[in-house]
Structures are given as structure tokens and as C-alpha cells.
Amino acid sequence: MIIDAHQHFWRFDPARDTWITDEMSVLKHDFLLREFASEREANGIDTSIAVQTDQSEAETLFLLNLADHSHHLAGVVGWVDLRSPHLAERLHYFAQFKKLRGFRHIAQSEPDDRFLVQPAFVNGVACLRQFGFTYDLLVYPKQLPAAIALASRLPEQAFVLDHLAKPVIKTHTLEPWASQIKTLAQNPNVFCKLSGLVTEARWHQWKPEDFRPYLDVVFDAFGPDRLMFGSDWPVCLLAASFAQVKQLIGDYVDSHAPQHKGKIFAANAIRFYGLEAAHHGLAA
């Protein structure tokens, strides 16, 4: 079994999707179930987790509607206003959707590098656990200190770091990212997605060896029980095909931890997102 723990869907809206710049024109299209079906079948993906790209409850409901129409979507990571005074009410509402597994805020775009530890946001994330929801950390390296502080303050909350916190691969920069990753990983409630690497490298000039130092760091820091594969499709198309992304991670795992491939490509995602409860056809 192979689970893609991180991919996206959207109906392209130029007024809303301003993050898709002209140099990203390959993404200025609709990416829906039909488009993903060909990638899923070609790459042997059994099921996947759809992750939000727009910060609205409408986005959450859009993804849940797609999940209702596909047994190949095992879970959704949506968005809710974690700073809202009505958060408990909204979480109670969203708890009815069995495929909704967690939430994410695009913290990387916040001007305050300490956004994640603003009191209202910390209080909001602290509410997730009682409803069984996870939280995806989307940050740049400069925001890792805040991510470390948040994970430390909420040791019972399940967190997963998206895209290795987007290290600056194009300049082969390791520090202080590497040291901060090791500190974050000391929190056993934090997992990490092996995703989003190719878009942090030189899009059309990368080589597999460019990523090895970064993969070495996260494998050493998190270990094989807290890592999961994610394609970041269709964003990955800026720099690589789905097949190239899957092969990049697969080849590394085959070389460094072949006995743990089943965990990294399926079992860890099942355990983190509670997919057996959400999708009865899955087996660990």
C-alpha cells in the first residue's frame, strides 16, 4: 500500500489564487479528481490526504465534498479560524465529517515570524485535541523557533511538519535549519512529511544528490516511525513530475532504510491521521 500524505485540489481562481504567479503558469488550471486519477493510477497510489490551499471554511467543505465522491481520498486537512471566539462551535460542527482529519494555517505567509505562538492561536490549536484533530505546520526556516515553542507548549497535540519547513536547497544551506529541525523532532508529538523538496531546489536543474543532506537530517532527527511520503501534487509540477518525486523519496528510502519503506509510504500516515477510523478499507 502507498499513501500520498500531502496533495492538493483546486478550481483555479486568479482573483483568489494570487500565490500562483506568472512563473507558475503550469498551475493555472483546475486540478480535480479526474486529473489526480491518472497520476494516482500511474504511480500506484492507493489513497491520499487532501490539504487546504485557501484559508476559508469554503475550502474545507470543497475538499470534503471531493472526499465524499472518491474512496481514494482517505482524509482532508482543512482550514478553520483558530483565533475565532466561536472556534469550539465550528470544531463541533466539523467533527461530523469523518474524513476531516486535521487543520492547517498558512503560517509561512504571516508577517509575524512568531505568529504560531500568539496567545489566541496557541489557544485555538489547544482546542483541536479534544476533537481528535491533527495540525499541519507550514513554515519557513525562519519560523521554526515558533514551531518548536508551539509543539513544546502542547505536548499532547499531534503535529506534522510540512515540506521539512522548506529548507533553502537551491543554495545548499543547512544551518540553522538542521539544528532547529533536530530540536523540533525532540518533541515526540511531531511528525514530518517528506514532501515539497523539489520546489525548494532549482526547479529545472536539480539532481537527486541535492536533497540527500536534508533527508539525512530528518531521518536522523525523526526516525522511521515519524516520517511520511507526500507528493505535494500539483505544486510539485513546477519542478518535477509526480513520478520523479515518488522515485526521489523511494530511492533514498531503498538506500537508507528499506526495511521501513512500509511505514514511510503508508503506516505512519495511517497512524498519524487515524485513517483506519476514517477509511475502513485501509490496513496498516
N, C-alpha and C positions, 0 to 999 in steps of 0.2 A: 504494500500500500504506500502511496505517495500523497501527502497533503501539502498544498501550497498555502502556507500560513499568512500570506500577505499579497493580495492583489486588489485591483480597483475596477469599478464600473462608473461610467457617466454618459449622460446625453450632453454633448458639448454645447455650452452656452458661453459665447465670447464675453458677454456682459458680466457673467458670474465668474468664469474660469480665467481670471486675469493673470493667474500664475503661469498659464501656458503662453509663453512668449513666442515671438515670431520664429526664433531659432528652434522652437519645439513644435514646429508645424505638423510633424508626424502625429502629434497627439490631438490635433484639432479636428477630431472626428468623434462619432459615437462609439463607445466600447461597451457592448452589452453581452447578454448571454450567448447570442449566436456567434459573435466574434471570439469570445473566450472558448467556446466549444471546440473549435478547430485546434486551438493551442492545447487545450486540455487533452484532447484525444491524441494529438501528435506526440505529446510528451509524457503520456502515461500518468496523468494526474487524476487521482480518484475523486478528490474533493478539495475545497478551498475555503479560505476565510476572506470575505469581502470587507475592506477597510474604507472608512469615510475619507473624502477629499474636500467636502464642503462643510462648513460649520453651521449646520442648521438641523433642526429636527426633521425637516422635509427630506434631507439626505438620508437620515436614519431610516425613515419609512420607505423611501425609494429602494434602499438596499434590502430591507426586509421583504418588500414585495417581490424583488428578484429572487430572493431565497425561497419564497413560497412557491415559485414556479420552477425551481430546479433542485433536485435531490443531490446535485453535485456541489451545491453551496451549503456547507455544514454550519457556517456561523457568520455573524456580522459584528463588526466593531463600528459602532455608530458615534454620533455626537449628541451631547446634551449640554446645556449651560450649567456647568458645575459650580458656578458662582451665584446661581439664581436662588432667591429666598424660597422659591417653590420647588427646589430640587427634589425633595423627598416625594412630593406628589408626582413629579414627572418620572422618577425612577419606579415608583409603584405602578404607574401606567405602562412603562416599557417592560416591566417584569413579566407581563403576559406573553411576550414574544419569545418562544423557546429558543429560536436560533440567534437571538441577540445575546452575545457573549461578553461584550465589554464596550468601553468607550475610549475615544481619543480626542485630544485637543491639539491643534497645530501650534504647539508652543514654540517651535522654531521660528515662527513669524512674529512672535511677540517682541516689542522693542525692549522690554524689561527682561534682562537675562536671568533675573530671579523670580520670574512670573510663577514658576511652579511652586514656590514657597510663599506666595502671597497668602495671608490667612484665609481669605474666602475660598481660594482654590484648594488649599490643603483640606479645609473642612468639607468641601464638596467631594474630593477624592475619598475622604474618610467614610463617606456615606455609601460608597459602592459595595463594600464588602458584605453588608447586611443583605444585599440583593443578589449576591453571588457574581457580581460583575468584575471583570478584569480592567486594567488600564494600560493602554499603549503609550509609551514615552516617545514622542517625536521631537528630537532636539538636535541642535548643532553642538560640536565640541565645547563651545564657549558656555553652553547651558548645562553641561554635565555636573558642575558643582551643585546646582539647584536640584538636579535629578537625584543626586546622591543624598542630599538633605531630605528630599521628599520620601524616598524609599526608606530611609533610616527612621523617619518620624512615623511611618505607617508600616510596621514590620509584618502585619497580618494581611496587608493588601497585596494582591498578585499584580506585578508589573512585568511588562516586556518592553525591552528597548528595541525600537525600530531602526533598521539600517545601520547598526553599530554606532549610532549617533553621528553618522555622516562624516567620517574622518576625511582629511584633505589628501586623498590618494593621489591626485594629479601632481602634487609637489612632493610626494613620498614623505609627508610629515607624520611622525609617530607621537611625539610628545608636545604638550602634556596629555594628549588624548589617551595614550596607552596606560599611563599611571592612573588616570581618572576612571578608566574602564575597570581596572583591577580593583579600585576602591568600591565602585558601584557593585561589582559582582560579589563583594564580600557580604552583601545583603542576600540571603538565600531566597527571598521572595521575588527576586528579579531574574527574568529570563532574557534572552537576546535572540533577535531574528537575524539570520544570515541572508540579508536582503539589501537591495539598494546600493550595492557596491559599484556596479559598472557606471552609474550616473555620477559618481564622485570621482571617477578617473577621467582621463582624456577620452572623450566619447568615441572617437574613431581611431584611436591609436593605442588602446590599452593592450596589455599582454597578461596572461594568467599569473605570471610571477609578480605583477604589480600588487596583487591582493594578498599574497601569502603572508607578509609580515602582519597584516591586520587580522587575518584569520588565525594566525598563530596566537596573537594576543587574546582574542575572545575564546578560543578553545582552551587556552591555559587558564583564563580567568573564570569562565562559567562552567567548563567541563561539559561532557557529552550529554548530561541529563537536563541542561537548561538552554540548549540551542535548538533552533528550528529553521527549516528552509522556507524562504519566501521569494517569489519571483519579482515582486513589485511591478508586474504587468498591469497596464501597458506602459507605465513610465519607463520601464527598462528599455523600451524600443528606441529611446533616444541614443542608446549606446550599444545595444546588443539584442539579439533575438531571445525569445523565451528559452529556446533550446540551448543557446550559449550560456545563459545564466544558470540553468539547471546543471549543465555539464561542468561549469566552473566550480560550483559547490560540490557536485558529485565527485569530481576528480580529486579535490582536496580531501574529502572525507575518505575516499578509497585509499589515499596515500597515508593518511594520518590516524584514522580511526574507523577502519572498515567494519569492525565488529559493532559499531554504534550507529551504523547507517539507518537502521530501522527506527531508532529513537529520533534522529535529527530530521528525517524525512516524514515522520508520521507520529510516533508515540508521544513525543514531547508536546506537540501541538494538541493532541487529544487530551493529554493530562492538563495542560495549562488552561485551555479554553473549555474544558469539560464537555468535549464533543460527544462523548457517548450518551450523555444525558440529552443532548440537543439533536442527535442524529443517530438513531438506533441501528442503522446499518453499518456503523463503524466498529472495527475491532482493534484493540490495542496490539 
